Amino acid sequence: MTDSPAKKTKSDRTREAILEAARLLFAQKGYDGTTVRDIAAAAAIDPAMVIRYFGGKDALFARAADLDLRLPDLTILPRNAVGEALVRHFLTVWEGDGGTTALPIALRSAASNDLAAARLREIFATQVAPAIARLAGPDAPAVAGLVATQILGLAFTRYVLKLPPVVALPRERLVAEVGRSIQAYIDGARP
């Protein structure tokens, strides 16, 4: 006989419903366009429950925008494949969970909210920059910043603005084209 997983409590289900509603609304409307009342309505609960479980909108946003990019170890890849590998990885992250992952949430909100901008800077500083630093040596901060311009530009035009020509591009063309730009930064070439 196998052990059955522990059943979720009503409290666990409520917390998950709030978090899922928050992720969806923050991804659609950004931080400033989302209210605690909106989140509560989407989770079919009283707004006081949002405060009870998360303490407020800022704390809930921080939790909804919590993101581990799960970046691959770029040092084990052939150096000439790093650009494409990064683009492919980020597309997978952005397109996961129906677009309600923390990255689109933070990106949509960062332009108008200091908390969201700080969260994106933190993700960059703790995850992206160290991964690039292993490849780029002393020029790593500049290279990581330039890589971020390509990745965030792609994300903004494809997932926030939904610019039709960029949305219509097949995934593999994005991987090849944007990957080439990123590869140039990593290789030290300046386009």
Disulfide bonds with the S-S distance in Angstrom:
none
